[in-house]
Amino acid sequence: MTMFLIIVAAIALQIFLTARKLSPFLSLLIVAIPMGLLLGLSPQDLLKTIDNGVGSTLAGLALVIVLGAILGKVLEESGAAEKIAATLIARFGEKNIQWALLLTGFLVGIPLYFNAGFIILVPLIFSLARKTGLPILYLAIPTVASLSTTHCFLPPHPGPVVLVNAFGADMGLTLLYGIAMAIPAVIIAGPLLGRRLQVINPPLLDLFASSTEHKELPGACSSFLIALSPVLLISVSVLADAVLPEGLARTALLFLGNPTVALLLATLVAFWWLGHRRGVDLATQTRWLNAAISSIAVILLIITAGGVFKQVLVDSGVGATIASFSNTWQMPPLVFAWLATAILRVMIGSATVAVITAAGIVGPLIATTDVSPELMVLAVGAGSVFGSHVNDSAFWMFKEFFNLSMKQTFTSWTVMETTISIVGLAGVLLLEQMIR
């Protein structure tokens, strides 16, 4: 009980400091250090935890975020983002733009990690918001809901794949059930919720804003191809990993499909095709690059501090404490799996860590009950997105990119994630009744 009180107090203090306009970068570090000491970490271990939190967060995000921001800046300055936005509006109509973004997010989210997909699609959201004048969350929620839903329910994302292997589930059946659950979840948490949240309309940050007046826009085909080339490369690498034998071709495709490499290649192509080829000099392109990096530097630091906060919770043994409750909770296996994972997610912050920890907690239930291992995978996946808040780096990405207050982030991002989780649990229980 003491551990939970400490964590609740730390989260409350973090919210208070941020609401008082202290930089989240500083407040997250200020709160994480005493929280770690109170949770039993020695000063030496706490310093190692801080280093590990910084390293693990930056290793997975730094280059992806920076390269994604540069690619977005090139697309915006060259007019490619404007062309993409105009094409989507012309094809779907402004009335159906949410559904266009939902579909785009879903297709991008299947092969990409959440963070990479988010960074790739954020410039498109900004471009559409500027062109249509629609509230930013009206456009952002359907896009991000698609990314989050595919991340927690569908292989080949790491969480579902880990669970499939841990529970001995059938990959194809898990994918089929996951798609059946993802469709209602993304509709409810995407366009429907986005319409209710459009009253939250913060001023747009000066991100991905073009300083150039475009006399002639690039072609639609080249604009879409360059913007989505990281998705295509990563998708090909996923297929290569699944079907190609060991060899040079497989190795090359897996290398090219690494998110960092894919974004780097897309950025270089964008500089050449949308910049050099259209007469933009190197000095101007360098200004684009510098402006993109400077615009997301603070955001990157805040996300890194969030990683430290999360790592303190992981290293302090929160997962083991939750696991000890498994013998005392008496409830249906799928509900227990969802609830245990949801608590881990709320306490630790990382969906992937929550999934891995929950796999060890609920795995034995598959051998002792007649529960479907595929549905157990999806129950844990649904629990892993419940209640995202200040200990989740994605919370801060959403907050900072879309210029939201803490209250606005809780009432948009956290509500969206929780909606996906609850609809996912309902879908699991409904599927259980249908396949019995």
C-alpha positions in Angstrom: 0.0 0.0 0.0 2.9 2.4 0.8 4.3 1.9 -2.7 1.0 2.9 -4.3 0.6 6.0 -2.1 4.1 7.1 -3.0 3.4 6.7 -6.7 0.0 8.5 -6.5 1.6 11.4 -4.6 4.4 11.6 -7.2 1.9 11.7 -10.1 -0.2 14.3 -8.3 2.9 16.5 -7.6 3.9 16.2 -11.3 0.5 17.4 -12.4 0.6 20.3 -9.9 4.1 21.4 -11.0 3.2 21.3 -14.7 -0.1 23.1 -14.1 2.0 25.8 -12.3 3.9 26.3 -15.6 7.2 24.6 -14.5 8.8 23.0 -17.5 7.8 19.3 -17.6 11.4 18.5 -18.4 12.5 19.8 -15.0 9.4 18.7 -13.1 9.6 15.1 -14.2 13.2 14.9 -13.0 12.5 16.8 -9.8 9.7 14.3 -9.0 11.4 11.1 -10.2 14.4 11.4 -8.0 12.7 11.6 -4.5 10.1 9.1 -5.7 12.9 6.6 -6.5 14.5 7.1 -3.1 11.2 6.7 -1.3 10.5 3.5 -3.3 13.7 2.0 -1.9 16.3 2.6 -4.6 19.7 3.5 -3.2 21.4 6.7 -4.4 23.8 4.7 -6.6 21.1 2.5 -8.1 19.0 5.6 -8.7 21.8 7.2 -10.7 22.0 4.1 -12.8 18.3 4.1 -13.3 18.4 7.7 -14.5 21.1 6.8 -17.0 19.2 3.7 -18.2 16.0 5.8 -18.5 17.7 8.4 -20.7 19.5 5.8 -22.7 16.5 3.5 -23.3 14.3 6.4 -24.3 16.7 8.2 -26.6 17.8 4.9 -28.2 14.3 4.3 -29.4 13.2 7.8 -30.1 15.9 10.4 -30.6 16.8 9.8 -34.3 13.3 8.8 -35.2 11.8 12.1 -33.9 14.6 14.3 -35.3 14.6 12.7 -38.8 10.8 12.7 -38.8 10.7 16.4 -37.9 13.2 17.1 -40.7 11.2 15.1 -43.2 8.1 16.9 -42.2 9.8 20.3 -42.5 11.0 19.5 -46.1 7.5 18.3 -47.0 6.0 21.5 -45.7 8.6 24.0 -47.1 8.5 22.3 -50.5 4.7 22.4 -50.7 4.4 18.6 -50.7 2.4 18.6 -47.5 0.1 21.1 -49.0 -0.3 18.9 -52.0 -1.1 15.9 -49.9 -3.6 17.8 -47.9 -5.3 19.2 -51.0 -5.5 15.7 -52.6 -7.0 14.1 -49.5 -9.6 16.9 -49.2 -10.4 16.7 -52.9 -10.8 12.9 -52.8 -12.7 12.5 -49.5 -14.1 15.9 -49.0 -13.7 18.0 -45.9 -16.7 16.4 -44.4 -15.1 12.9 -44.5 -11.5 14.0 -43.7 -11.6 12.2 -40.3 -12.2 8.9 -42.1 -9.4 9.6 -44.5 -7.0 10.2 -41.5 -8.4 7.1 -39.7 -7.6 5.0 -42.8 -4.2 6.6 -43.2 -3.3 6.0 -39.6 -4.5 2.4 -39.7 -2.4 1.6 -42.8 0.6 3.4 -41.4 0.2 1.9 -38.0 0.2 -1.8 -39.1 3.9 -1.9 -40.0 5.2 1.0 -37.9 5.9 1.4 -34.2 3.6 4.0 -32.6 6.3 6.6 -32.2 7.5 6.4 -35.8 4.0 6.5 -37.2 3.2 9.5 -35.0 6.2 11.5 -36.2 5.5 10.7 -39.8 1.8 11.7 -39.7 2.1 14.8 -37.4 3.1 17.1 -40.3 0.1 15.9 -42.3 -2.2 16.8 -39.4 -0.7 20.3 -39.1 -1.0 20.8 -42.8 -4.7 19.8 -42.9 -5.5 21.9 -39.9 -4.0 25.0 -41.5 -5.6 24.3 -44.9 -9.1 23.5 -43.6 -9.2 25.6 -40.4 -10.6 22.6 -38.5 -9.7 22.1 -34.8 -6.4 20.2 -34.4 -7.8 17.5 -32.2 -10.7 16.9 -34.6 -8.0 15.7 -37.0 -5.4 14.3 -34.6 -7.6 12.0 -32.5 -8.7 9.7 -35.4 -5.1 9.5 -36.7 -3.5 8.7 -33.3 -6.3 6.3 -32.3 -5.6 4.2 -35.4 -1.9 4.1 -34.5 -2.5 3.2 -30.9 -5.1 0.5 -31.8 -2.8 -1.3 -34.2 0.0 -1.0 -31.8 -1.8 -2.9 -29.0 -3.8 -5.4 -30.9 -2.1 -6.4 -34.2 1.0 -8.4 -35.0 3.7 -7.6 -36.1 3.9 -5.1 -33.3 6.2 -6.2 -30.5 3.6 -6.4 -27.7 1.2 -8.8 -29.5 4.1 -10.8 -30.9 5.7 -11.3 -27.5 2.3 -12.4 -26.1 1.6 -14.8 -29.0 4.9 -16.5 -28.3 4.4 -16.5 -24.6 0.9 -17.9 -24.7 1.4 -20.3 -27.6 -1.3 -18.5 -29.5 -1.9 -18.8 -33.3 -0.5 -15.7 -35.0 -3.1 -15.7 -37.9 -6.1 -16.2 -35.6 -4.8 -13.5 -33.3 -4.5 -11.1 -36.2 -8.0 -12.0 -37.4 -9.5 -11.5 -33.9 -7.4 -8.3 -33.5 -8.7 -6.7 -36.6 -12.3 -7.6 -35.6 -11.7 -5.8 -32.3 -9.7 -2.9 -33.7 -12.4 -1.7 -36.1 -15.0 -0.7 -33.5 -12.3 0.5 -31.1 -10.8 2.9 -33.6 -14.2 4.2 -34.8 -15.4 4.9 -31.3 -12.1 6.3 -30.0 -11.3 8.1 -33.3 -13.9 10.0 -35.4 -16.7 9.8 -32.8 -14.5 10.9 -29.9 -12.7 13.4 -32.1 -16.0 15.2 -32.8 -16.7 15.6 -29.1 -13.2 16.9 -28.5 -13.1 19.5 -31.2 -14.1 22.1 -28.6 -10.5 21.8 -27.4 -8.8 23.9 -30.0 -5.4 25.2 -28.8 -3.4 27.6 -31.1 -1.2 25.7 -33.6 2.5 25.8 -32.8 4.9 27.1 -35.4 5.8 23.5 -36.3 6.1 22.4 -39.9 5.0 25.8 -41.0 6.2 26.8 -44.4 8.1 30.1 -44.8 7.8 29.8 -48.5 4.9 30.9 -50.7 4.4 28.1 -53.1 3.9 29.2 -56.7 3.9 25.6 -58.0 3.3 22.5 -55.9 5.0 19.2 -56.4 3.1 16.3 -58.0 0.7 14.4 -55.9 2.3 11.0 -56.7 5.8 12.0 -55.7 4.5 13.8 -52.6 2.7 10.8 -51.3 5.5 8.4 -52.2 8.2 10.4 -50.4 6.0 11.0 -47.3 5.0 7.3 -47.1 8.3 5.8 -48.2 9.4 5.0 -44.6 6.1 3.1 -44.2 6.8 1.2 -47.5 10.3 0.3 -46.5 9.3 -0.9 -43.1 6.4 -2.9 -44.5 8.7 -4.6 -47.0 11.1 -5.5 -44.1 8.3 -7.0 -42.2 7.4 -9.2 -45.1 11.0 -10.1 -45.7 11.4 -11.2 -42.1 8.4 -13.4 -42.4 8.9 -15.1 -45.8 12.6 -14.8 -47.0 15.3 -17.3 -45.9 18.5 -16.1 -44.4 20.7 -14.4 -46.9 21.8 -11.1 -48.4 18.4 -10.0 -49.7 16.7 -10.6 -46.3 19.5 -8.8 -44.4 19.5 -5.8 -46.8 15.7 -5.4 -46.6 15.7 -5.7 -42.8 18.4 -3.0 -42.6 16.6 -0.7 -45.0 13.3 -1.3 -43.0 14.8 -0.2 -39.7 12.8 3.0 -38.8 15.8 5.1 -38.4 17.4 4.0 -41.7 14.0 4.3 -43.5 13.5 7.8 -42.2 17.0 8.8 -43.1 16.6 7.6 -46.7 13.3 9.3 -47.0 14.8 12.5 -45.8 17.7 12.4 -48.2 15.3 11.6 -51.1 13.1 14.5 -50.0 16.0 16.9 -49.9 17.1 15.9 -53.4 13.7 15.5 -55.1 11.8 18.3 -53.4 14.7 20.6 -52.8 17.8 20.3 -55.1 15.8 19.1 -58.1 13.4 22.0 -57.8 16.2 24.6 -57.6 16.4 25.0 -53.8 20.0 25.8 -52.8 22.0 23.9 -50.1 22.0 26.9 -47.7 18.2 27.1 -47.7 17.9 23.3 -47.2 20.3 23.6 -44.2 18.0 26.3 -42.7 15.1 23.9 -43.1 17.0 21.2 -41.2 18.1 23.6 -38.4 14.6 24.9 -38.0 13.2 21.4 -37.8 15.7 20.3 -35.1 15.3 23.5 -33.0 11.5 23.2 -33.1 11.4 19.8 -31.5 14.5 20.0 -29.1 12.4 20.8 -26.1 9.8 18.2 -26.9 12.6 15.6 -27.2 14.0 16.6 -23.7 10.5 16.3 -22.1 10.1 12.8 -23.6 13.5 11.8 -22.3 12.6 13.0 -18.8 9.4 11.0 -19.0 11.6 8.0 -19.8 13.5 8.6 -16.6 10.2 8.8 -14.6 9.1 5.5 -16.2 12.4 3.8 -15.5 12.3 4.7 -11.8 8.9 2.9 -11.5 10.2 -0.1 -13.4 13.4 -0.5 -11.4 11.6 0.0 -8.1 9.7 -3.3 -8.5 6.2 -2.1 -9.2 5.6 -5.1 -11.6 6.6 -7.6 -8.9 4.1 -6.1 -6.5 1.3 -6.3 -9.0 2.2 -9.9 -9.7 1.9 -10.8 -6.1 -1.8 -10.0 -6.2 -2.5 -12.7 -8.8 -3.1 -15.4 -6.2 -5.6 -13.3 -4.3 -7.8 -11.9 -7.1 -10.7 -14.2 -8.0 -12.2 -13.2 -11.4 -12.6 -14.5 -15.0 -9.2 -15.1 -16.6 -9.7 -12.6 -19.4 -10.9 -9.8 -17.1 -8.1 -10.6 -14.7 -5.5 -10.4 -17.5 -6.9 -7.0 -18.7 -7.1 -5.6 -15.1 -3.6 -6.7 -14.1 -2.1 -5.2 -17.3 -4.1 -2.0 -16.9 -2.8 -1.5 -13.4 0.8 -2.2 -14.6 0.3 0.3 -17.4 -1.0 3.0 -15.1 1.7 2.4 -12.5 4.7 1.9 -14.8 3.8 3.9 -17.9 5.3 1.7 -20.6 2.8 -0.4 -22.6 5.6 -2.8 -23.7 6.9 -3.3 -20.1 3.3 -3.8 -18.9 2.7 -6.5 -21.6 6.0 -8.3 -20.8 5.3 -8.3 -17.1 1.7 -9.3 -17.5 2.7 -12.3 -19.8 4.5 -13.8 -16.8 1.6 -13.1 -14.4 -1.3 -14.4 -16.5 0.5 -17.0 -18.6 -0.2 -19.9 -16.2 -3.9 -19.3 -16.5 -3.9 -20.7 -20.0 -2.7 -24.1 -18.8 -5.2 -24.2 -15.9 -8.3 -22.9 -17.6 -10.0 -23.3 -21.0 -9.4 -19.7 -22.0 -8.4 -19.0 -25.6 -4.7 -18.0 -25.8 -5.6 -15.7 -28.7 -8.2 -13.8 -26.7 -5.7 -13.7 -23.7 -3.2 -12.0 -26.1 -5.9 -9.4 -26.9 -7.1 -8.9 -23.3 -3.5 -8.1 -22.3 -3.1 -5.8 -25.3 -6.3 -3.9 -24.4 -5.1 -3.5 -20.8 -1.7 -2.2 -22.0 -3.2 1.1 -23.3 -5.4 1.9 -20.3 -5.1 5.3 -18.6 -2.0 6.7 -20.2 -0.7 9.7 -18.2 2.4 11.5 -17.1 4.7 8.4 -16.8 4.1 7.6 -20.5 6.4 9.3 -23.1 3.5 9.2 -25.7 1.4 11.4 -23.3 4.1 14.1 -23.5 4.5 13.8 -27.3 0.8 14.3 -27.8 0.7 17.2 -25.3 3.7 19.1 -26.6 3.2 18.7 -30.3 -0.5 19.8 -30.1 0.2 22.6 -27.6 -2.2 21.2 -24.9 -2.5 22.0 -21.2 -2.4 19.1 -18.7 -6.1 19.1 -18.3 -6.7 19.1 -22.1 -4.2 16.2 -22.5 -6.0 14.2 -19.9 -9.4 14.9 -21.4 -8.2 14.0 -24.9 -5.3 11.6 -25.0 -6.0 9.8 -21.8 -9.7 9.5 -22.5 -8.9 8.2 -26.0 -6.4 5.5 -24.8 -8.8 4.4 -22.1 -11.7 4.2 -24.6 -9.6 1.9 -26.8 -8.8 -0.2 -23.8 -12.4 -0.6 -22.5 -13.8 -1.2 -26.0 -11.1 -3.8 -26.5 -12.1 -5.6 -23.3 -15.7 -5.6 -24.4 -14.7 -7.0 -27.7 -12.7 -9.8 -26.1 -15.6 -10.8 -23.9 -18.0 -10.7 -26.8 -15.7 -12.8 -29.0 -15.3 -15.3 -26.1 -19.1 -15.8 -26.1 -19.2 -16.1 -29.9 -16.4 -18.7 -30.3 -17.5 -21.0 -27.4 
